[in-house]
Amino acid sequence: MFLPIALNGFGYNKVEIGIIYAAAPFMRFLLPFIFKHYIKLTNKIYIYALYLTFISSFIFIFSIHNFTAYFITNLFFGASMGVTLPFVETISLQQLSKKLYGKIRMWGSVGFIVVALSLWKIDPSPILTLYILMLTTFATLITGYFILEYDTKNSENQQNNEADFSLIKYWAFWVSIFLMQVAFGGFYTFFSLYETDHGFGDYFPLLWVFAVVCEIIMLYFQGPLLQRNLLTILKIATLFTVIRWLLLYLYPDSLSITFFSQSFHAVSFALYHTSAITYVFSLYSQKRLAQQFFLGISFGLGGSVGSFIGGYFYGEYLFLFESIITLGAFIMLLVHDRRKSYII
């Protein structure tokens, strides 16, 4: 939320910000292919990734003034996050019910609000934002060790042949989640700048916090919804997102409608995300690899492409493009639903 503003403060232009924000997601996209053929996602690799996350955030402080150095550091940061997140998600899905998973996931959103409100109140300088990021990754390193206590199925990689993992079988689904995150890539990278350019620079932290509050409410109460058809939920959430981006395009100067559009985050992120990772978990027997590909293709490749093209197309029509792209994601879900009935 604050990092694009921080980069702007360091003199980065919109295209450079888009490229920087494309670096880490792109590494998340590459990693699953490496792990599919060459490396096993073991506990030791997970620990190494935790250390790399912290070290990368530390180097950010010294590399921020040089575009190339900061870009390369982001590649390492993205690689480490591409290991730790799917590892933790898989353990969570193995140990928790669908209802409880949302309530646990909710605390990450609470942490986001605490950080957002704290930074907003103290009016952070660009460099202070990086110091806070470093402290956060250090806390993640410490707490990450405790996750291993719950890894009761660490022999999974020996039991399942990852060479049999296929993206082609459900290609339309993977295209859909890619397109969904292409749209979100532009949102995550440029929403704060977009609102600032439309005169709401004093309000964008509240807009983010409001969206996350709606997200928390959904995460807490979404349990019964997840007992229903997950694919139907994904379709509904995707259509909500089409409308969300369209509202931002049609009413860029309306603060009330912008707040209203942010309430859609409950469905377009919270409900969509939980439904999507649960759906992927049910499709494949190679659970960790499946979560790596989900993170890599959606937040990785999708987020990378979204940030990159968002920097080039930033302006009046940015969220119109996002809305059209998300409509494409919905169409791909329809194709997947039809093909899946034949596959099964």
N, C-alpha and C positions, 0 to 999 in steps of 0.2 A: 504493500500500500504506500509506504513512505519512500521506498528505494527509488522508484522512478523520479520522484520529486528531488531526492538527494542527488541522483545522477544529473538531473537538469541543473542543480545547483553547482555541480562540478564542471559544468560547461558542455555536457553531452547534448547533441541534438536529437530529434525524434528518431531519425533513422539509426543512429548509434545506439540509442536506448533499446530499440527494437532488436538490433543484432545482439546486444549484450544479453537481453532476456531470452533470446533464442538459443544461447549456448548451452546452458544447463539442461533444458528440456531435450535438446538434441542428443546429449549424452545418455539420457534416460532411454531414448529410443534405441541407441546402438547396443546398450548393455545386454538386453535379453538375447540377442543373436550370439553374443560372445558366450554367455552362460549356457546357451542351448548346446553349443558345440565344444567348448574348451574348458569351462570352469564350473564347479559345483558351488551353489550358494550355501556354504556351510557356516557354522557359528563363528569360525575363525575369520572368514571373509567379512562377515557382518561386523565384527569388532574392528577390523582394519578400516572398514568404511566409516564407522563412527569417528575414529581418529582423523580420517581424511576430511570429514565434514568440518570438524573443529579447526584443523590446520588451515584449510582453505579460507574459512571465515576470518582467521587471523591475518592471512596474507592479503585479504581484501583491503585492509587498512593501508597497506604500503603500495598496493598496485593500482589503487583507484585513480591516480592521476595520469596513468598511462593506459590508453584504450586497449592496446594489444595485450599487455600484462594482465589487465583486469579481465579481459575476454578469456584468456587461457586459464586463469584461476577459476573462472566460472565453469569451465569445462570439467575441472577436477571436482568442483562442488556438486555439479550435476551428476557426475559419475557416482559419487558417494551416496547421494540421496537416492539414486536409482537402485542401490542395493538395500539400504536400510528400510525404506518405506514398504516395499513389497514383502520383505522379511517379517516386519511387524504386523502388517495387514493379514498375512497368512496365519500367523499364530493366533491373532485375534479371532479370525473366522473359525479356526479349529476349536477354540476354547469357549467362545461365547455364542449364545443364541442370537438370532436376528434382532430380537427386541432389545437385548442387553447390549449388543454391539453399538447400536445408535446412541445409547445413553453413555457408554464409555467414550465413544468418538466425540461426544458433545464437549468434553473437557478440553479438547484441542481448540475448539471454537471459543470457549471461555477464555483460554489463554490469549487468543488473538485479540479479544476485546480488551483485556487488561493491558496488553502492550500498546494497542492502538490509542486508547484513552490516555495512557501515561505519556506517550510521545506527543499526542495532540496538546496536552496541558503544558508540557515543558517546552513546546515549540522547538523541536530538535534541530541541531545543525546537521548538515550532511554527514560529517565524520562521526557524530554521536550515534547516528542511525547504524553505522557499521559496528561500533563498539557494542551496541545492544544486540546486534545479530551475533557477534562473537560470544557474548555471554549466554545467549540462548542455545547456541550449538554446544557450548561447554556443558550446560545443564542436560542437554540431550545425550551427550557422551556418557555422563555419569548415570543417568536413569536408564540408558539403553542396556547397560549390563544386566539389570534386573529382569529384562524381558526374557532372557535365556532360561530362566527358571521355569517358564511356561512352555518351552519348546519340547513337548513330549513326543513329537513325531519327527525328530531330526534325522531319521533314517529314510525319509521319503524319497530323497534323490537316488538312493540305491535301489529302491523298490520299483521305481517307475522309469521307463526308458524315455528320456526327454527327446531323443531323436524322432520319436513318433508324434511329437507335438506338431499340430498343423493349424496354421492360420487360414489356409484356403478353405477348409471345411465350412467355416462360418465367416467367410470373407466380408459379407455385407454388414455384419455386426461390427467388425473391426473398422470398416470404412466409416460407419456411423459414429462410433466413439471418437475417431480421428477428427471428423468434421465438427463434431460438437465442441471439441477442445480447441480447434482452430479459431472458432468464434470466441471462446473464453480467453484464448491467448491475447487477443486484442483488448479484451475487457480488462484482464488483470494488469496488463502493462500500461494501458493508457487511460483507464477510467478516471484516475485522480487528476491527470493532466487535462483530460477532456472537461471535467467539471470545473477545474480552475480556469480554463480558457473561457468558460461560459459564465464566469462571475461567482462561482460557488466554492472558491478556494478555502473559505472559512468553514465550509460545511462538509467537504468530502470525507473527513474522518468520521463524522456522524453518519454519513451515508453508508460507509463500510460497516460501522458498528451496528446500525439498524439491520443491515442485510444479515449479519452474523447472528444477531439476536433471533431473527426469524429462522435462521438455520438451526439454532440450538433448540428452539421450540419443536421444529420438525424432527430433529434427531431424537428428542426425548419421547415424542408421541408416535413415531412412525412404525413402531413394532407391528401393530395389527395390519398395516398396509403391506408390509413385506411378506405376509402370509399369503397374499394374493398373487396373481400372475405378474411376475417381475417384468416380463417383456411389455405388457400393457402399461405398467407404471412408467417404464422408460419412454414409451411413445408419448404419454401424457406430459411427462416432464420436459421432453424435447419441444413439444408444441408450446408449452408455457414459456420456454426460452426464446422461441421465435417471437412471441408477443413482447417479451421483455426487451429485446434489442430494438424492436420496432418502435416501442414507446420512447426509448432514448433518442432515436433518430427523429421522430416526429415532434417531440416536445423537449428539445435540449435546454430551453431557457425556463422551463417550469420546474421549480424545486419540489413542489408537491407531487407531481407526476414522477419525477426522478426517485423520490422516496418510495412511491407506490411500486415502481418497477423494481426497486431493490428488495421489496417484500417477496418477489418471485424467487429470490435466492433459496428460500425454503424448499422449493420444488426443483428448480433448475440445477441446484448444486446438492443440497443435503439429501433429498429423496433420490435424485438421479444417481449420485455417487454411490450411496449405499446399495441401491438396487443393482447398479452395474457391476460392482465388485462381487456382490453376492451371486449374481447371475453367472459371471465368469468362473467363480469358484465351483458352481454346479456343472459347468460345461466340461471341464477338464479334470483329469486325474492328477496331472502334474501341477499341483496347487501353487507352489512358489513361482515356478516358471510362468504360469498363467498370469499371476499378479504382476510379475515383472513386465510381461508383454502389455498388460492393461495399462500400467503406469507409463511404459515406454511409448506405446502407440497413441494414447490419449494425451496425458499431460506432457509426454516427451515430444514426439513428432508433431502432434497437433498443437501443443503449446508453443513449440519452437516456430513452426510455420506461421501460427497466428500472431506471435510477437513480431516476426520479421516483416510480414506483409502489412501488419498494423502500422508499423513505422513508416512505410511507404504510402499507405492510403489514409493516414491520419488526417482527419478533417471532418467536414460536414457529413459525408456519406459513410463514415466508418461503421456505424452501427446498422445502417441499411445493409451493407455488405455482410455483417455478422448475422443478421436476420435471415438473409438468403442462404448463407452457408448452413445455418442450423436447420432450415427447411430441407436442405439436402440430406442432413443427418436423419431427419424423420423419415424421408422417403426410403433411405437405406434400411431402416428398421422394418419397414413394411416388406421390403424385399427379403430381409433375413427371416421374418416370420413365415413368409410363404415357403421359402426354401427349406427351413428347418422342419416343417411338417413332412417334407419328402425325405429328408435325411433320416429322421426318426422312423 
